[in-house]
Amino acid sequence: MKTVFFIIDKPLHGNVRAQEFLDIALMAAAFDQKVVLLFEGEGVLGLMKNQQAESMGLKSVTPILNALPIYDINEIWVEKESMERWAVDEADLVIPVQKLSKVDVKKQINVADHVFSF
Amino acid sequence: MKISIQINASPYQHQAADTAWHFIQAAIASGHEVYRVFFYHDGVYNALRDARPPSDERDIVKRWSALHDENGVDLVVCVSSAQRRGLLEASVAKKVDGYPHALADGFRIAGLGLLMEAIIDSDRHVTFGD
């Protein structure tokens, strides 16, 4: 089993990219690989409640985020410094996450087998 | 070393396809095995048969086809990315009255499972294009 690490550092809505990117994560989980999702930078904004993707004619990514535990994706991390920078509180988020400092994130990336960036 | 490649950007507007191609040439020349190139997101446009750049410019699509012919590299285009962008496999095109000859020689259309297989089997998976 490999650890496949996904870094999401851009907003999730506005184009089809997030859907296609998360498809890789779901597929990795379906292949019994260990999947880690890290949200940092503007990516943390995509985790906030009340996203209205439909108003732009787009599909909301929130249902995919809610479905992650069904795929056994339970390592959902958010960089602490990014949350502070964007004044995002854990209570604002659609799914439970673990907060990690920048230093710890770096350590985890170093031990991952593959890293995908958004 | 066994290497797989992923290309996420369209040709000509981004450097990804060029950089990847040069990387692959260098890898093969150094004795590495390039196992598969997986075209994802707008990268699927690398597989358009009817791309016709001016004759004094590099032909990115033909270059991929040649890589398949000469080095046996598996060129896989993601089916869902491709369908979304109007690139259909012949059998699907026939069913939906679409254009059946869109895919250039040497490419095949398949699912993300082949990307995962490449990631799992390779020592390195290198992505080009954001």
gemmi code that builds the backbone of each chain (N, CA, C; Angstrom):
import gemmi

chains = {
    "A": [
        ("MET", (0.836, -1.203, 0.000), (0.000, 0.000, 0.000), (0.873, 1.256, 0.000)),
        ("LYS", (0.522, 2.191, -0.848), (1.270, 3.447, -0.898), (0.460, 4.564, -0.236)),
        ("THR", (1.173, 5.567, 0.223), (0.494, 6.756, 0.730), (0.445, 7.793, -0.380)),
        ("VAL", (-0.766, 8.153, -0.761), (-0.940, 9.143, -1.821), (-1.501, 10.410, -1.185)),
        ("PHE", (-0.763, 11.472, -1.359), (-1.010, 12.715, -0.632), (-1.544, 13.762, -1.619)),
        ("PHE", (-2.669, 14.343, -1.299), (-3.288, 15.316, -2.206), (-3.302, 16.700, -1.547)),
        ("ILE", (-2.688, 17.661, -2.195), (-2.652, 19.021, -1.646), (-3.644, 19.894, -2.410)),
        ("ILE", (-4.583, 20.460, -1.681), (-5.584, 21.329, -2.306), (-5.360, 22.746, -1.786)),
        ("ASP", (-4.868, 23.612, -2.662), (-4.507, 24.963, -2.208), (-5.214, 26.055, -3.011)),
        ("LYS", (-6.263, 25.650, -3.728), (-7.041, 26.645, -4.482), (-8.523, 26.428, -4.182)),
        ("PRO", (-9.353, 27.443, -4.429), (-10.785, 27.259, -4.168), (-11.339, 26.079, -4.972)),
        ("LEU", (-12.366, 25.428, -4.445), (-12.866, 24.204, -5.077), (-13.849, 24.469, -6.212)),
        ("HIS", (-14.484, 25.619, -6.178), (-15.493, 25.883, -7.199), (-15.003, 26.938, -8.184)),
        ("GLY", (-15.593, 26.974, -9.344), (-15.195, 27.932, -10.369), (-14.852, 27.201, -11.653)),
        ("ASN", (-14.459, 25.954, -11.521), (-14.229, 25.115, -12.698), (-14.401, 23.655, -12.275)),
        ("VAL", (-14.083, 22.759, -13.212), (-14.372, 21.353, -12.977), (-13.186, 20.641, -12.314)),
        ("ARG", (-12.155, 21.407, -12.051), (-10.887, 20.835, -11.602), (-10.996, 20.022, -10.312)),
        ("ALA", (-11.722, 20.575, -9.333), (-11.803, 19.895, -8.039), (-12.463, 18.530, -8.177)),
        ("GLN", (-13.535, 18.499, -8.980), (-14.231, 17.227, -9.201), (-13.265, 16.192, -9.776)),
        ("GLU", (-12.526, 16.618, -10.808), (-11.614, 15.675, -11.471), (-10.451, 15.300, -10.551)),
        ("PHE", (-10.021, 16.264, -9.749), (-8.897, 16.011, -8.834), (-9.322, 15.028, -7.742)),
        ("LEU", (-10.507, 15.278, -7.170), (-10.987, 14.385, -6.103), (-11.297, 12.989, -6.633)),
        ("ASP", (-11.636, 12.900, -7.918), (-11.849, 11.575, -8.528), (-10.599, 10.702, -8.383)),
        ("ILE", (-9.428, 11.327, -8.510), (-8.180, 10.552, -8.371), (-8.061, 10.041, -6.934)),
        ("ALA", (-8.407, 10.918, -5.973), (-8.321, 10.522, -4.556), (-9.276, 9.360, -4.271)),
        ("LEU", (-10.498, 9.458, -4.800), (-11.480, 8.391, -4.573), (-11.004, 7.092, -5.218)),
        ("MET", (-10.417, 7.225, -6.406), (-9.928, 6.030, -7.102), (-8.775, 5.400, -6.317)),
        ("ALA", (-7.898, 6.236, -5.776), (-6.774, 5.716, -4.975), (-7.311, 4.934, -3.775)),
        ("ALA", (-8.352, 5.484, -3.144), (-8.950, 4.798, -1.990), (-9.595, 3.484, -2.429)),
        ("ALA", (-10.240, 3.505, -3.601), (-10.870, 2.289, -4.115), (-9.828, 1.211, -4.420)),
        ("PHE", (-8.595, 1.650, -4.702), (-7.490, 0.716, -4.937), (-6.749, 0.392, -3.634)),
        ("ASP", (-7.387, 0.689, -2.501), (-6.839, 0.355, -1.179), (-5.510, 1.032, -0.860)),
        ("GLN", (-5.298, 2.211, -1.426), (-4.109, 2.974, -1.061), (-4.473, 3.908, 0.085)),
        ("LYS", (-3.459, 4.306, 0.846), (-3.742, 5.254, 1.936), (-3.812, 6.671, 1.339)),
        ("VAL", (-4.946, 7.311, 1.545), (-5.158, 8.630, 0.959), (-5.129, 9.697, 2.048)),
        ("VAL", (-4.371, 10.749, 1.803), (-4.358, 11.898, 2.704), (-4.733, 13.136, 1.899)),
        ("LEU", (-5.708, 13.895, 2.398), (-6.072, 15.160, 1.751), (-5.613, 16.291, 2.649)),
        ("LEU", (-4.878, 17.217, 2.073), (-4.468, 18.385, 2.844), (-5.032, 19.644, 2.191)),
        ("PHE", (-5.725, 20.431, 2.982), (-6.216, 21.719, 2.482), (-5.323, 22.817, 3.049)),
        ("GLU", (-4.820, 23.656, 2.180), (-4.004, 24.785, 2.644), (-4.248, 25.978, 1.733)),
        ("GLY", (-3.725, 27.134, 2.125), (-3.935, 28.347, 1.328), (-5.429, 28.590, 1.113)),
        ("GLU", (-5.764, 29.063, -0.079), (-7.174, 29.340, -0.374), (-8.024, 28.073, -0.403)),
        ("GLY", (-7.360, 26.921, -0.463), (-8.081, 25.651, -0.457), (-8.982, 25.492, 0.757)),
        ("VAL", (-8.596, 26.104, 1.887), (-9.418, 25.958, 3.101), (-10.801, 26.582, 2.906)),
        ("LEU", (-10.879, 27.571, 2.007), (-12.177, 28.232, 1.788), (-13.194, 27.269, 1.182)),
        ("GLY", (-12.690, 26.302, 0.425), (-13.570, 25.315, -0.200), (-14.259, 24.410, 0.801)),
        ("LEU", (-13.741, 24.383, 2.024), (-14.326, 23.529, 3.067), (-15.439, 24.227, 3.837)),
        ("MET", (-15.628, 25.511, 3.551), (-16.605, 26.260, 4.352), (-18.037, 25.896, 3.988)),
        ("LYS", (-18.889, 26.025, 4.980), (-20.314, 25.737, 4.775), (-20.935, 26.775, 3.826)),
        ("ASN", (-22.132, 26.449, 3.377), (-22.939, 27.368, 2.553), (-22.300, 27.761, 1.229)),
        ("GLN", (-21.558, 26.845, 0.608), (-21.054, 27.097, -0.745), (-22.264, 27.061, -1.680)),
        ("GLN", (-22.313, 27.999, -2.613), (-23.461, 28.015, -3.530), (-23.007, 27.859, -4.975)),
        ("ALA", (-22.390, 26.715, -5.236), (-21.851, 26.448, -6.575), (-22.958, 26.477, -7.626)),
        ("GLU", (-24.154, 26.067, -7.208), (-25.269, 25.988, -8.159), (-25.577, 27.364, -8.763)),
        ("SER", (-25.318, 28.410, -8.007), (-25.618, 29.753, -8.514), (-24.730, 30.101, -9.709)),
        ("MET", (-23.601, 29.376, -9.861), (-22.734, 29.593, -11.027), (-22.954, 28.503, -12.080)),
        ("GLY", (-23.989, 27.690, -11.855), (-24.250, 26.595, -12.791), (-23.295, 25.436, -12.614)),
        ("LEU", (-22.629, 25.365, -11.455), (-21.669, 24.286, -11.206), (-22.225, 23.313, -10.178)),
        ("LYS", (-21.666, 22.109, -10.202), (-22.025, 21.104, -9.214), (-21.247, 21.384, -7.932)),
        ("SER", (-21.892, 21.280, -6.794), (-21.172, 21.502, -5.538), (-20.274, 20.311, -5.232)),
        ("VAL", (-19.106, 20.606, -4.690), (-18.159, 19.550, -4.323), (-18.464, 19.017, -2.915)),
        ("THR", (-19.274, 19.764, -2.165), (-19.553, 19.384, -0.777), (-20.045, 17.936, -0.620)),
        ("PRO", (-20.958, 17.443, -1.490), (-21.374, 16.040, -1.329), (-20.207, 15.056, -1.436)),
        ("ILE", (-19.221, 15.368, -2.285), (-18.047, 14.485, -2.390), (-17.275, 14.503, -1.066)),
        ("LEU", (-17.140, 15.697, -0.487), (-16.412, 15.814, 0.791), (-17.133, 15.010, 1.874)),
        ("ASN", (-18.467, 15.106, 1.874), (-19.239, 14.357, 2.872), (-19.107, 12.853, 2.693)),
        ("ALA", (-18.844, 12.439, 1.448), (-18.781, 10.999, 1.150), (-17.402, 10.400, 1.423)),
        ("LEU", (-16.417, 11.228, 1.752), (-15.040, 10.718, 1.903), (-14.922, 9.546, 2.890)),
        ("PRO", (-15.602, 9.599, 4.065), (-15.490, 8.464, 4.996), (-16.001, 7.145, 4.402)),
        ("ILE", (-16.976, 7.230, 3.494), (-17.496, 6.014, 2.849), (-16.387, 5.335, 2.049)),
        ("TYR", (-15.483, 6.163, 1.518), (-14.347, 5.623, 0.754), (-13.157, 5.310, 1.669)),
        ("ASP", (-13.387, 5.351, 2.986), (-12.303, 5.147, 3.948), (-11.226, 6.211, 3.863)),
        ("ILE", (-11.607, 7.392, 3.427), (-10.658, 8.512, 3.463), (-10.948, 9.303, 4.741)),
        ("ASN", (-10.090, 9.086, 5.720), (-10.326, 9.715, 7.021), (-9.222, 10.687, 7.420)),
        ("GLU", (-8.157, 10.700, 6.615), (-7.058, 11.639, 6.896), (-7.328, 12.918, 6.115)),
        ("ILE", (-8.094, 13.807, 6.728), (-8.395, 15.082, 6.090), (-7.793, 16.175, 6.958)),
        ("TRP", (-6.753, 16.785, 6.431), (-5.972, 17.725, 7.217), (-6.105, 19.135, 6.672)),
        ("VAL", (-5.998, 20.074, 7.577), (-5.993, 21.473, 7.189), (-4.794, 22.135, 7.841)),
        ("GLU", (-4.085, 22.914, 7.068), (-2.929, 23.613, 7.633), (-3.408, 24.737, 8.548)),
        ("LYS", (-2.905, 24.677, 9.766), (-3.340, 25.600, 10.817), (-3.130, 27.063, 10.416)),
        ("GLU", (-1.958, 27.338, 9.872), (-1.624, 28.727, 9.521), (-2.574, 29.272, 8.443)),
        ("SER", (-2.996, 28.399, 7.520), (-3.918, 28.851, 6.464), (-5.280, 29.193, 7.058)),
        ("MET", (-5.715, 28.397, 8.040), (-7.001, 28.688, 8.686), (-6.950, 30.042, 9.380)),
        ("GLU", (-5.813, 30.286, 10.012), (-5.670, 31.578, 10.703), (-5.652, 32.727, 9.699)),
        ("ARG", (-4.910, 32.532, 8.624), (-4.773, 33.591, 7.620), (-6.131, 33.971, 7.028)),
        ("TRP", (-6.980, 32.965, 6.800), (-8.281, 33.235, 6.195), (-9.382, 33.347, 7.246)),
        ("ALA", (-8.983, 33.391, 8.513), (-9.936, 33.540, 9.624), (-11.048, 32.498, 9.542)),
        ("VAL", (-10.653, 31.266, 9.272), (-11.628, 30.179, 9.181), (-11.581, 29.377, 10.479)),
        ("ASP", (-12.759, 29.159, 11.051), (-12.860, 28.410, 12.290), (-13.336, 26.994, 11.972)),
        ("GLU", (-12.950, 26.034, 12.805), (-13.374, 24.655, 12.548), (-14.895, 24.525, 12.448)),
        ("ALA", (-15.593, 25.346, 13.217), (-17.064, 25.288, 13.217), (-17.659, 25.729, 11.875)),
        ("ASP", (-16.830, 26.420, 11.049), (-17.303, 26.908, 9.743), (-17.238, 25.831, 8.666)),
        ("LEU", (-16.622, 24.691, 8.980), (-16.301, 23.712, 7.944), (-17.380, 22.645, 7.781)),
        ("VAL", (-17.493, 22.125, 6.562), (-18.539, 21.136, 6.274), (-18.201, 19.742, 6.814)),
        ("ILE", (-16.917, 19.458, 7.009), (-16.520, 18.137, 7.507), (-15.502, 18.285, 8.640)),
        ("PRO", (-15.432, 17.286, 9.517), (-14.410, 17.352, 10.566), (-13.017, 17.175, 9.970)),
        ("VAL", (-12.074, 17.953, 10.472), (-10.703, 17.889, 9.949), (-9.711, 17.850, 11.109)),
        ("GLN", (-8.478, 17.486, 10.776), (-7.402, 17.598, 11.763), (-6.567, 18.811, 11.372)),
        ("LYS", (-6.187, 19.600, 12.392), (-5.349, 20.768, 12.096), (-3.881, 20.374, 12.248)),
        ("LEU", (-3.074, 20.791, 11.290), (-1.643, 20.480, 11.323), (-0.842, 21.758, 11.085)),
        ("SER", (0.263, 21.896, 11.778), (1.107, 23.072, 11.539), (1.887, 22.872, 10.251)),
        ("LYS", (2.372, 23.973, 9.695), (3.174, 23.949, 8.463), (4.343, 22.968, 8.576)),
        ("VAL", (4.979, 22.958, 9.728), (6.146, 22.094, 9.958), (5.733, 20.623, 9.887)),
        ("ASP", (4.614, 20.293, 10.529), (4.146, 18.900, 10.514), (3.689, 18.477, 9.118)),
        ("VAL", (3.084, 19.412, 8.393), (2.653, 19.123, 7.019), (3.864, 18.709, 6.195)),
        ("LYS", (4.940, 19.468, 6.342), (6.170, 19.203, 5.581), (6.697, 17.802, 5.892)),
        ("LYS", (6.662, 17.443, 7.168), (7.133, 16.114, 7.584), (6.304, 15.019, 6.916)),
        ("GLN", (4.986, 15.233, 6.885), (4.088, 14.227, 6.314), (4.285, 14.090, 4.808)),
        ("ILE", (4.523, 15.232, 4.137), (4.760, 15.183, 2.684), (6.023, 14.372, 2.407)),
        ("ASN", (7.020, 14.550, 3.270), (8.294, 13.849, 3.064), (8.162, 12.339, 3.144)),
        ("VAL", (7.187, 11.850, 3.907), (7.067, 10.394, 4.037), (6.023, 9.793, 3.079)),
        ("ALA", (5.333, 10.654, 2.312), (4.341, 10.136, 1.363), (5.044, 9.530, 0.144)),
        ("ASP", (4.417, 8.524, -0.474), (4.999, 7.916, -1.676), (4.761, 8.797, -2.901)),
        ("HIS", (3.552, 9.346, -2.994), (3.228, 10.196, -4.141), (2.482, 11.430, -3.652)),
        ("VAL", (2.780, 12.546, -4.262), (2.115, 13.796, -3.880), (1.466, 14.406, -5.122)),
        ("PHE", (0.196, 14.690, -5.014), (-0.513, 15.367, -6.099), (-0.864, 16.774, -5.646)),
        ("SER", (-0.596, 17.762, -6.499), (-1.027, 19.107, -6.106), (-2.120, 19.586, -7.042)),
        ("PHE", (-3.015, 20.317, -6.487), (-4.252, 20.725, -7.143), (-3.990, 21.814, -8.172)),
    ],
    "B": [
        ("MET", (14.799, 2.762, -13.327), (13.623, 3.158, -12.550), (12.379, 3.144, -13.449)),
        ("LYS", (11.280, 2.714, -12.860), (10.024, 2.675, -13.616), (9.264, 3.992, -13.376)),
        ("ILE", (9.011, 4.703, -14.453), (8.425, 6.050, -14.313), (7.098, 6.116, -15.065)),
        ("SER", (6.089, 6.705, -14.428), (4.857, 7.020, -15.151), (4.676, 8.535, -15.151)),
        ("ILE", (3.957, 8.998, -16.151), (3.835, 10.446, -16.393), (2.361, 10.810, -16.436)),
        ("GLN", (2.058, 11.992, -15.927), (0.693, 12.512, -16.054), (0.761, 13.909, -16.658)),
        ("ILE", (-0.090, 14.165, -17.628), (-0.103, 15.486, -18.260), (-1.480, 16.113, -18.078)),
        ("ASN", (-1.485, 17.275, -17.443), (-2.752, 17.905, -17.059), (-3.123, 19.114, -17.911)),
        ("ALA", (-2.237, 19.538, -18.803), (-2.482, 20.791, -19.524), (-2.552, 20.559, -21.031)),
        ("SER", (-3.277, 21.449, -21.713), (-3.410, 21.339, -23.164), (-2.067, 21.671, -23.823)),
        ("PRO", (-1.841, 21.171, -25.048), (-0.579, 21.491, -25.725), (-0.630, 22.933, -26.225)),
        ("TYR", (0.493, 23.483, -26.579), (0.629, 24.801, -27.210), (0.369, 25.975, -26.275)),
        ("GLN", (-0.661, 25.926, -25.456), (-0.876, 27.064, -24.555), (-0.012, 26.954, -23.296)),
        ("HIS", (0.395, 25.738, -22.968), (1.212, 25.513, -21.776), (2.471, 24.753, -22.172)),
        ("GLN", (3.471, 24.851, -21.333), (4.728, 24.187, -21.659), (4.737, 22.720, -21.224)),
        ("ALA", (3.696, 22.331, -20.475), (3.711, 21.003, -19.845), (4.005, 19.872, -20.821)),
        ("ALA", (3.321, 19.880, -21.981), (3.482, 18.769, -22.925), (4.901, 18.732, -23.480)),
        ("ASP", (5.477, 19.909, -23.725), (6.853, 19.961, -24.219), (7.838, 19.476, -23.162)),
        ("THR", (7.681, 20.003, -21.962), (8.602, 19.626, -20.872), (8.524, 18.127, -20.615)),
        ("ALA", (7.303, 17.619, -20.600), (7.118, 16.188, -20.345), (7.802, 15.363, -21.421)),
        ("TRP", (7.629, 15.781, -22.661), (8.208, 15.033, -23.782), (9.739, 14.998, -23.670)),
        ("HIS", (10.321, 16.155, -23.362), (11.785, 16.202, -23.202), (12.233, 15.361, -22.012)),
        ("PHE", (11.460, 15.424, -20.945), (11.768, 14.621, -19.742), (11.767, 13.128, -20.101)),
        ("ILE", (10.767, 12.727, -20.873), (10.636, 11.309, -21.241), (11.812, 10.882, -22.129)),
        ("GLN", (12.164, 11.742, -23.093), (13.306, 11.432, -23.957), (14.566, 11.226, -23.122)),
        ("ALA", (14.781, 12.130, -22.169), (15.978, 12.053, -21.324), (15.936, 10.801, -20.445)),
        ("ALA", (14.743, 10.488, -19.937), (14.602, 9.320, -19.055), (14.909, 8.034, -19.820)),
        ("ILE", (14.358, 7.927, -21.026), (14.583, 6.721, -21.837), (16.066, 6.622, -22.211)),
        ("ALA", (16.639, 7.764, -22.591), (18.059, 7.778, -22.976), (18.953, 7.371, -21.805)),
        ("SER", (18.486, 7.625, -20.589), (19.281, 7.273, -19.402), (18.988, 5.848, -18.921)),
        ("GLY", (18.189, 5.127, -19.690), (17.956, 3.728, -19.352), (16.763, 3.473, -18.441)),
        ("HIS", (15.966, 4.497, -18.179), (14.762, 4.292, -17.355), (13.620, 3.775, -18.225)),
        ("GLU", (12.660, 3.177, -17.558), (11.481, 2.699, -18.281), (10.326, 3.686, -18.076)),
        ("VAL", (9.844, 4.256, -19.165), (8.638, 5.094, -19.063), (7.466, 4.208, -19.465)),
        ("TYR", (6.670, 3.955, -18.471), (5.671, 2.913, -18.523), (4.376, 3.394, -19.178)),
        ("ARG", (3.965, 4.570, -18.794), (2.670, 5.049, -19.288), (2.629, 6.572, -19.193)),
        ("VAL", (1.957, 7.203, -20.163), (1.639, 8.629, -20.043), (0.119, 8.724, -19.943)),
        ("PHE", (-0.339, 9.348, -18.870), (-1.780, 9.466, -18.639), (-2.185, 10.924, -18.860)),
        ("PHE", (-3.137, 11.142, -19.747), (-3.576, 12.498, -20.089), (-4.863, 12.800, -19.332)),
        ("TYR", (-4.802, 13.849, -18.513), (-5.915, 14.171, -17.621), (-6.273, 15.647, -17.751)),
        ("HIS", (-7.406, 16.043, -17.180), (-7.873, 17.439, -17.295), (-7.768, 17.872, -18.776)),
        ("ASP", (-7.296, 19.141, -19.020), (-7.164, 19.615, -20.405), (-6.026, 18.912, -21.156)),
        ("GLY", (-5.293, 18.075, -20.473), (-4.244, 17.285, -21.126), (-4.782, 16.388, -22.222)),
        ("VAL", (-6.074, 16.095, -22.172), (-6.674, 15.215, -23.200), (-6.550, 15.826, -24.602)),
        ("TYR", (-6.408, 17.158, -24.683), (-6.278, 17.804, -25.999), (-4.981, 17.425, -26.706)),
        ("ASN", (-4.056, 16.794, -25.984), (-2.833, 16.292, -26.617), (-3.118, 15.143, -27.573)),
        ("ALA", (-4.333, 14.608, -27.498), (-4.644, 13.390, -28.268), (-5.542, 13.671, -29.474)),
        ("LEU", (-5.707, 14.946, -29.845), (-6.610, 15.281, -30.951), (-5.970, 14.987, -32.305)),
        ("ARG", (-6.533, 14.026, -33.019), (-5.988, 13.604, -34.317), (-5.878, 14.763, -35.301)),
        ("ASP", (-6.847, 15.659, -35.305), (-6.896, 16.683, -36.345), (-6.105, 17.947, -36.032)),
        ("ALA", (-5.286, 17.918, -34.992), (-4.433, 19.085, -34.731), (-3.480, 19.247, -35.924)),
        ("ARG", (-3.431, 20.422, -36.491), (-2.579, 20.675, -37.663), (-1.776, 21.960, -37.454)),
        ("PRO", (-0.703, 21.879, -36.680), (0.108, 23.089, -36.505), (0.827, 23.440, -37.810)),
        ("PRO", (1.243, 24.709, -37.993), (2.003, 25.088, -39.195), (3.207, 24.168, -39.368)),
        ("SER", (3.594, 23.931, -40.635), (4.585, 22.888, -40.921), (5.973, 23.191, -40.345)),
        ("ASP", (6.240, 24.457, -40.027), (7.558, 24.753, -39.453), (7.551, 24.732, -37.923)),
        ("GLU", (6.452, 24.222, -37.337), (6.392, 24.106, -35.873), (6.382, 22.643, -35.451)),
        ("ARG", (6.769, 22.403, -34.224), (6.721, 21.033, -33.709), (5.269, 20.561, -33.683)),
        ("ASP", (5.075, 19.279, -33.998), (3.724, 18.704, -33.973), (3.605, 17.843, -32.716)),
        ("ILE", (2.998, 18.405, -31.699), (2.983, 17.748, -30.381), (2.227, 16.428, -30.430)),
        ("VAL", (1.110, 16.400, -31.140), (0.306, 15.172, -31.189), (1.080, 14.054, -31.893)),
        ("LYS", (1.673, 14.397, -33.043), (2.444, 13.397, -33.803), (3.640, 12.892, -32.992)),
        ("ARG", (4.194, 13.787, -32.203), (5.349, 13.425, -31.384), (4.952, 12.358, -30.352)),
        ("TRP", (3.740, 12.498, -29.776), (3.247, 11.482, -28.838), (3.033, 10.153, -29.557)),
        ("SER", (2.406, 10.229, -30.750), (2.155, 8.992, -31.505), (3.472, 8.276, -31.794)),
        ("ALA", (4.500, 9.068, -32.148), (5.812, 8.480, -32.452), (6.420, 7.843, -31.204)),
        ("LEU", (6.197, 8.466, -30.069), (6.732, 7.916, -28.802), (6.130, 6.533, -28.529)),
        ("HIS", (4.853, 6.398, -28.873), (4.192, 5.103, -28.714), (4.777, 4.086, -29.700)),
        ("ASP", (4.924, 4.506, -30.958), (5.422, 3.589, -32.000), (6.856, 3.146, -31.733)),
        ("GLU", (7.684, 4.112, -31.374), (9.120, 3.821, -31.292), (9.530, 3.227, -29.956)),
        ("ASN", (8.843, 3.617, -28.884), (9.273, 3.169, -27.559), (8.231, 2.347, -26.819)),
        ("GLY", (7.087, 2.145, -27.460), (6.052, 1.324, -26.847), (5.434, 1.926, -25.591)),
        ("VAL", (5.530, 3.255, -25.461), (4.940, 3.890, -24.269), (3.413, 3.877, -24.404)),
        ("ASP", (2.757, 3.468, -23.336), (1.296, 3.379, -23.312), (0.714, 4.787, -23.138)),
        ("LEU", (-0.035, 5.261, -24.123), (-0.625, 6.606, -24.058), (-2.104, 6.473, -23.715)),
        ("VAL", (-2.475, 6.870, -22.505), (-3.847, 6.666, -22.046), (-4.529, 8.007, -21.793)),
        ("VAL", (-5.696, 8.170, -22.391), (-6.481, 9.387, -22.220), (-7.638, 9.064, -21.279)),
        ("CYS", (-7.815, 9.877, -20.255), (-8.886, 9.613, -19.278), (-10.258, 9.759, -19.937)),
        ("VAL", (-11.081, 8.763, -19.773), (-12.372, 8.738, -20.458), (-13.299, 9.863, -20.002)),
        ("SER", (-13.364, 10.127, -18.700), (-14.330, 11.140, -18.255), (-13.839, 12.548, -18.601)),
        ("SER", (-12.530, 12.794, -18.461), (-11.981, 14.090, -18.885), (-12.227, 14.298, -20.371)),
        ("ALA", (-12.030, 13.246, -21.162), (-12.139, 13.343, -22.616), (-13.589, 13.580, -23.053)),
        ("GLN", (-14.506, 12.818, -22.465), (-15.916, 12.960, -22.873), (-16.435, 14.352, -22.552)),
        ("ARG", (-16.024, 14.856, -21.391), (-16.451, 16.195, -20.986), (-16.002, 17.235, -22.010)),
        ("ARG", (-14.851, 16.984, -22.650), (-14.257, 17.974, -23.552), (-14.468, 17.642, -25.030)),
        ("GLY", (-15.323, 16.672, -25.308), (-15.688, 16.413, -26.706), (-14.767, 15.484, -27.452)),
        ("LEU", (-14.013, 14.679, -26.717), (-13.124, 13.711, -27.371), (-13.642, 12.316, -27.053)),
        ("LEU", (-14.214, 11.666, -28.075), (-14.891, 10.393, -27.832), (-14.159, 9.231, -28.480)),
        ("GLU", (-14.203, 8.094, -27.819), (-13.703, 6.863, -28.406), (-14.671, 6.462, -29.530)),
        ("ALA", (-14.149, 5.816, -30.581), (-14.974, 5.507, -31.753), (-16.278, 4.792, -31.385)),
        ("SER", (-16.198, 3.776, -30.505), (-17.398, 2.990, -30.190), (-18.457, 3.846, -29.484)),
        ("VAL", (-18.003, 4.743, -28.618), (-18.940, 5.636, -27.915), (-19.521, 6.657, -28.891)),
        ("ALA", (-18.652, 7.190, -29.738), (-19.088, 8.202, -30.708), (-20.215, 7.659, -31.583)),
        ("LYS", (-20.071, 6.395, -31.986), (-21.093, 5.805, -32.856), (-22.443, 5.761, -32.137)),
        ("LYS", (-22.406, 5.438, -30.849), (-23.665, 5.343, -30.081), (-24.360, 6.688, -29.937)),
        ("VAL", (-23.591, 7.753, -29.796), (-24.198, 9.057, -29.511), (-24.165, 9.984, -30.734)),
        ("ASP", (-23.878, 9.400, -31.907), (-23.791, 10.171, -33.142), (-22.726, 11.263, -33.031)),
        ("GLY", (-21.604, 10.918, -32.423), (-20.480, 11.851, -32.290), (-19.426, 11.589, -33.341)),
        ("TYR", (-18.346, 12.365, -33.287), (-17.257, 12.226, -34.257), (-16.370, 11.049, -33.845)),
        ("PRO", (-16.283, 10.010, -34.686), (-15.616, 8.779, -34.237), (-14.105, 8.727, -34.475)),
        ("HIS", (-13.531, 9.761, -35.138), (-12.108, 9.664, -35.493), (-11.256, 10.676, -34.733)),
        ("ALA", (-11.732, 11.128, -33.569), (-11.061, 12.228, -32.868), (-9.699, 11.840, -32.305)),
        ("LEU", (-9.545, 10.573, -31.956), (-8.347, 10.152, -31.224), (-7.180, 9.856, -32.175)),
        ("ALA", (-6.027, 10.447, -31.901), (-4.839, 10.244, -32.744), (-4.267, 8.836, -32.550)),
        ("ASP", (-3.448, 8.412, -33.511), (-2.844, 7.071, -33.459), (-1.992, 6.899, -32.203)),
        ("GLY", (-2.052, 5.712, -31.656), (-1.185, 5.385, -30.519), (-1.820, 5.660, -29.171)),
        ("PHE", (-2.895, 6.453, -29.147), (-3.587, 6.758, -27.886), (-4.718, 5.759, -27.669)),
        ("ARG", (-5.044, 5.521, -26.405), (-6.267, 4.780, -26.108), (-7.006, 5.502, -24.979)),
        ("ILE", (-8.317, 5.292, -24.950), (-9.139, 5.948, -23.932), (-9.495, 4.923, -22.868)),
        ("ALA", (-9.276, 5.272, -21.606), (-9.578, 4.330, -20.520), (-9.856, 5.101, -19.235)),
        ("GLY", (-10.160, 4.360, -18.187), (-10.551, 4.997, -16.933), (-9.392, 5.321, -16.009)),
        ("LEU", (-9.738, 5.928, -14.893), (-8.740, 6.322, -13.900), (-8.030, 5.124, -13.270)),
        ("GLY", (-8.629, 3.954, -13.410), (-7.998, 2.744, -12.880), (-6.593, 2.564, -13.447)),
        ("LEU", (-6.431, 2.946, -14.729), (-5.106, 2.808, -15.341), (-4.118, 3.830, -14.790)),
        ("LEU", (-4.643, 4.974, -14.345), (-3.759, 5.942, -13.666), (-3.305, 5.354, -12.332)),
        ("MET", (-4.254, 4.796, -11.594), (-3.913, 4.221, -10.281), (-2.917, 3.087, -10.418)),
        ("GLU", (-3.152, 2.243, -11.415), (-2.245, 1.119, -11.647), (-0.821, 1.648, -11.903)),
        ("ALA", (-0.743, 2.734, -12.700), (0.567, 3.320, -13.001), (1.222, 3.864, -11.733)),
        ("ILE", (0.416, 4.530, -10.911), (0.952, 5.117, -9.672), (1.473, 4.014, -8.748)),
        ("ILE", (0.710, 2.939, -8.657), (1.077, 1.855, -7.733), (2.318, 1.112, -8.234)),
        ("ASP", (2.376, 0.891, -9.555), (3.472, 0.079, -10.110), (4.767, 0.845, -10.344)),
        ("SER", (4.695, 2.177, -10.394), (5.897, 2.936, -10.752), (6.703, 3.329, -9.519)),
        ("ASP", (8.009, 3.516, -9.763), (8.843, 4.068, -8.689), (8.584, 5.566, -8.540)),
        ("ARG", (8.331, 6.217, -9.673), (8.036, 7.652, -9.651), (6.867, 7.931, -10.586)),
        ("HIS", (5.960, 8.799, -10.130), (4.880, 9.282, -10.989), (5.060, 10.793, -11.084)),
        ("VAL", (5.319, 11.289, -12.289), (5.665, 12.710, -12.428), (4.554, 13.428, -13.189)),
        ("THR", (4.038, 14.496, -12.575), (2.923, 15.245, -13.168), (3.422, 16.529, -13.818)),
        ("PHE", (2.928, 16.804, -15.011), (3.262, 18.049, -15.706), (1.981, 18.840, -15.944)),
        ("GLY", (2.037, 20.130, -15.680), (0.865, 20.986, -15.868), (0.093, 21.076, -14.569)),
        ("ASP", (-0.458, 22.264, -14.306), (-1.137, 22.429, -13.016), (-2.621, 22.127, -13.117)),
    ],
}
model = gemmi.Model(1)
for chain_id, residues in chains.items():
    chain = gemmi.Chain(chain_id)
    for i, (resn, *xyz) in enumerate(residues, 1):
        res = gemmi.Residue()
        res.name, res.seqid = resn, gemmi.SeqId(i, " ")
        for name, pos in zip(("N", "CA", "C"), xyz):
            atom = gemmi.Atom()
            atom.name, atom.element = name, gemmi.Element(name[0])
            atom.pos, atom.b_iso = gemmi.Position(*pos), 0.0
            res.add_atom(atom)
        chain.add_residue(res)
    model.add_chain(chain)
structure = gemmi.Structure()
structure.add_model(model)
structure.setup_entities()
